[in-house]
């Protein structure tokens, strides 16, 4: 047998009786990092389209900055997963935030010298910080017992509420703080983001000890401690071999794509029906509250009722949301309710799908499979968001919602098939 990597050799022996304490400590660090790091992305993304317009000189390029960030999030998912597989969560998350910090710096430089290609490169690197935020939910599940795994994931998702709500509201002050300097005001939020990412990476590097993934690996059964099962190839094989893992992968991809496709076109539909910008902002805030604020409830339900039951709930909530939003017309109140339910459906699908994915693959392959999940999810949502504009312009908002609801049918059908043909394993609390 080959010697374990240096990171594993340096890990001190862990008494299984200490796991509850270690899990609480790990969750606390991850929650703090999500609250802090989560401020960096929204505070900057809110002004990314404006910055892209200023640098390129045309509004036609305004959407490319956000698109580059989404692509970066997807592209970095697998390399970061490979790094975590080899060295642990702590190193992977620190590197992700370091790349995000570099990306924010490149964006500021691009704004100063008016270089659009450099702006795109910076925004792509900036997306690594989003990858770190997504991977943090899986880090929370490393040491959690199976019967509490969904709740562990959901609490870290909930912590994202702080950044999602406060971030956009900090964009204006962050811009004004650089008035009169050589840094363009629209690039000011990216300076703040770089500082936030640097601080978050330092927090994780200092406090996320012992590493949750390496600790879970050390406590795994002897047959699960082989290094051969930790590669990206082993991750693909694990998904291929597990019907429940395939369902989980489809769930997070479809849930995220449906949410993004409807959400990004809602402001346009609202303004078409006479809504003022203040109302548009309020509707999006209500939607964000639905996404994050109720995730602990979804985690509790996934642990108590089972992952498949909450995947079914997600399909139902997202379908109702599409119906409400797609038929709202001039009723802004109905649009707001529809977007709130859309957020709830996303939360149910993301938490239950992430927990099911972790349940369904061997411990050595989990980090690789989780990286594959984030790659699939962000790539699908990127395509869905781009296609949403075409559907909106050619067929309208109602048809966009109908197509979003139709995407849920394969997910719901596969969940029913899986529940009948491939019941859960024998792990306590996993259903």
N, C-alpha and C positions, 0 to 999 in steps of 0.2 A: 504494500500500500504506500502511495506517495505521501510525503510529509504535508501537514496542513499549512496553509498560507501563514505568513508572519502575523497577520492581524488576528488569526485564530489562536496561534501559539501564545500571543500576548494576553489573551482573554483569561481572566481569573476564573477559577471554578465557581459555579453558581449553585447555591442550594435551592432546590425546587421550592422549599418553603418560603424563600425570599421573593418568589415571582410576583405575588400581589403588590408588594412594595415597589419592586422594579417597574411593574406595569403602571402604577400610579405616577412614578417619577417620569417614566417615558412619556406618558400622556400629557403630563404637565408641561414638559419641555416642548413637545410638539404643538400643544395648544398655544403656548406663548409664541412659538415661531410662526404659526399660522396667523395669529393676530397681528404680529409685527410685519412679517414678510408680505402678508396679504394687503397691506397698505400700499406697497410699492407698485403693484401691477395696475390697480384701478386708477390711482392718482395720475399715472402716465398715459394709459390707454385712452382715457377720456379726451386727451388733446392730441393723440397720435394722428388722426385724420387732418386736423388743422396744421400740424407740423409738416405732414407730407405735402399738403397743398402749398405751404410757404416755400419749402425746399425745391419742389418740382416746378412750381409756377403755374400749376393747373389743377383744378378741382377733380379732373378725370383720374388723377393718381391718388386721391385722398384715401381710398379704401385699401391701398396696397400696404400701408404701414401695419395696420391691424392684421392683415392677411399674413404678412411676413412673420409676425409674432406667433400666430397660430401654427404656421409651418414650422417655426423653430421649436415650439413646444412639442410637436409631433416628432420632428427629426431627432431631438435630444433624448426622447423617451428610451429608446433601446440602448444607446451608449451608456446612459446613466444607469439603466437596469443592469447592464453588464458590469459596470464598475461596482455597483452595490452587491452584485452576486459575488464578486471577487474580494471586495474590501469591506463591505458592510454599509448600512444605511448612513451612518454619520459622515463618512468620507464622500459618499455619493451626493448627499444633500449639500454639504459644504461646497463641493465642486460646482454643483448646479447654481448655487447662489453667487459663486465667484464669477461664473460665466455670465449670469444675469447682470452683475455689477459692471463687467467689461462691456456688455452690450449697451447698457445705459450710458456709459461713458462715450462709446462710439456714436450713439445717437446725438449727444450734445455736441460732439466734434462735427458731425455731419451737418447739424443745424448751423454751426458757426461758419463753416466753409461752403455751405449750400451744395453738398454732395448727396444726390439722391441714391446712388448705389451704396454708399457708405451707410446711409440711413437704413436701407433695407437689410444690410448685413448686421447693423446694430440691433434692429428690431428682432431679427431672427435669433441672435444671441440672447436678447432680452427674454425671449420665450423660455429659456432654460429655467428661469425663476418660476414660471408657471408649472413647469415639469416638477420642480421641487415641491411645490404646494400640492400637486396631485399625488406624488409618491409618499408624502407624509401620511396620508390616510392609511396606506398599506403598512407603513412603519408602526402605526398605532396597533395594528392587528398582530404583529409578530409575536408578542408575548401574551396576548389575550387568550383565555380559554375559549374553545369553540362556541360554548353557549353564551358568551358575551362578546364575541368578535364583531358582530354588526354594531353593537353599541359603542365599542372602542373606535370603530371607523367613523361613526356618526358624530361623535363628540368633536373630532378633529375637523370634520366637514363643517360643523356648527361654528367652530372658531373662525372660519372664513367670513362669517357675517360682519365682523368688525371692519375688515378691509373693504369688503364689497359695498358696505353702506357709507363709511366715512371717506373712502378713497376718492370717489368722484367729487365730493364736496371740498376736498383739499386741493384740487387742481388749480383753482383761481388763486388762493393764497400762495401756493408754491410758485406760480408764474410771477406774481407781483413781487416776490422776494428777490427776484433778479432784475427788477426794473433798473435801468440806468447802468447796467454792467455790460460786458462784452458777450454775455450769454443771452441768446434770444429768449424772450419771456416764455414762448411756447415750449422751449426746451428745459425750462426751470424744473418742472416736475420730474424730469429724468435725473437731474442732479440729486433731488431728494430720494428718488427710487434707488439710485446707486448707494447712497448712504444707508438706506433701510436694508437693502440686500446684504451689504457688508456687515451690518450689525447682526442681522439674522443668521448669517453664516457663522459668525463668531459665536453667537449664542449656542448654536447647535454643536459646533466644534468643541466647545468647552463643557457643555452640560449633558449632551446625549451620550452618557457613559453609564454602564457598559452598553455597547452597541446592541440594540434589540434584535437585529437579524442574526448576528453572530452568536448571541446568547441563545436564541431559539434553536439555532443550528446545533450548538453544543449540547442542548438538552434533548435533541431528537433521538429517536431510536437508532441503534447502530446501523441498520440497513438503509437509513436515510442520510447518513453522513458521508456518502461517497461523493467525491468531487466531480465525478463523471456526469452526475445528474444536474449540475448547476449551470451548464452552458445555455446560450440562447437556443441552440439546436434542441437541447433537452426540453426547453420551455415550449417550443413549437410542438414537439412530440407529446408533451403532457396534455396540451390542449386538444390535440388530435385524438388522444386516447380517452378523453373524458367528455361524455355528452353534457354533463352539468357545467364543465368549464366552457364548452362551446356556447351554451345558453347564456352563461354569465358574460362572456365576451360580446355576444350579440346584444344583450340587455344594455350594457353601458354604452355601446356604440349607437344603438337605435334611440335610447332615451336622450342621450346628449344631442344627437343630430336633430331629432324632432324638436327639442327645446330651442336649440340655437336657430333653426330655420324659421320658426314662428316668431321668436323673440326679436330677431334682428329686423324684421319687417313691420313689427307692430308700431313703432314710432311713425313710420311713413303712413300707415293706415289711419292712425289717430289724427295726424295733421291733415290728411285728406278729408276727414270728417270734422274739421274745424277746431281741433284741440290745440290749446296753447302749449308752449314749451314747458311751462310749469306743470301742467297736467300730464304731459308725456313723462316728465321726470318722476312724478308721483306714481304713475302706473308701473314704471320700471322698478322703482323702489319697492313697491308691493310685490312685484314678481321676485325680486331678490330675497325679500323676506320669506316668501314661500320656498325658495330654493334651500336656504341655509338654516333659518331659525327653527324649523321643525324637524331637522334631521335626527336629533336624539329620539324623537317619537318614532321615526321610521326605523331606527336601529333597534329600539325596544320591540317593535312589532316583528322585525325580521328575526330576532332571537326567540321571541315567544311563539309566533305563529309559523315561522319557517321562511326561508329565503324565497321559495317559489310562490308562496301566498302573497308576499309583498311585491314580487315582480308582477303578479296579476293585478295587484292594487295599482302599481305604476301604470300599467297599460290602461286600466280604467280611468284613472285620473287624467292622463294625457289625452285620452279620447274625449272626455268631457271638456277639457280645456280647449281642444281644437274646435269642438262644437260651439262653445260659448264665444270664443274669440272670433271664429269664422263667420258667425251670424250676428255679431254685435252691431255692425253698421254704425249709425250715429250714437248709439248708446255707450258712452264712455264708461259708465259704471259696469256694464256687462263686460266690456273689454278688460277692465281692471280685475274683475272676478276671474275671468278666463286666464289672465296672466298669472294671477295668484295660484290657481289650481295647476297651471303649467309648471310653476316652480315646485309645488308639492309633488307632482308626478316625477319630475326630474330627481328630487331628493329620494323618493322611494326607490326608483330604479337604480340610482347611483350607489346608494348604501347597500341595498340587497344584492345587486350585481357584484359589487366589490367584495362583499363577504362571501358570496357563493364561489367566486373565482378563487379566493384564498382557501376555502374549504376543499376545493375539488382537485387540487394538484398536489403532488408530493412536496414536502418542505424544501428540498434542495432547488426545485425549479420555480419556486414562487416568485422570487424577484424578477426573473426573466419573463415569466408569464404576465406579471403586473406591468412591466414595461411594454410588452406587446399590447396589453389592454389599452394603455394610455395612447400608444401610437395609433391603434385602430380607431379609438374614440375621437381623437383630435383630427385625424385625416378625414374620417367620415363627416364630422361636423364642419370641417373646412369646405368640403365639397357641397354639403347641404346648404351652408350659408351662402356660397356663391350661386348655387342653383336657385335659391329662394328669390333672389332679385330678378332672375329671368322669369320665374313663374309669376311673380307679382306683376311684372310689367306686361306679360302676355295674357294672363288669365285672371289675375286679381287675388286679393287677400283670402277670400273665401276658399278658392281652389287650393291655395297654398296650405291652408289648415286641413283641407280634405286629404291632400297628399301626405301631410304629416301624420294624420290618423291612420292612413293606409299602411304607412311604414311599421305601425305597431302590430299589424296582423301576423306577420311571420314570428315575431317575438312571442306573442300570446299563444300561437299555435305550438311553437316549440316548447314553451313552458308546460302546456298541457301534456304534450307527448312525453316530455322528460319526466314529469310527475308520475305518469303511468308506467312507462317502460324502464326508467332508470331511477328508482327511488334512492334516497340518500344512503350514505354508508352508515357504519355503526357508531361513528363518533358521537359522543353524548352532546345533545343540544343542537346538532346540525340536522336540519330538515329541508 
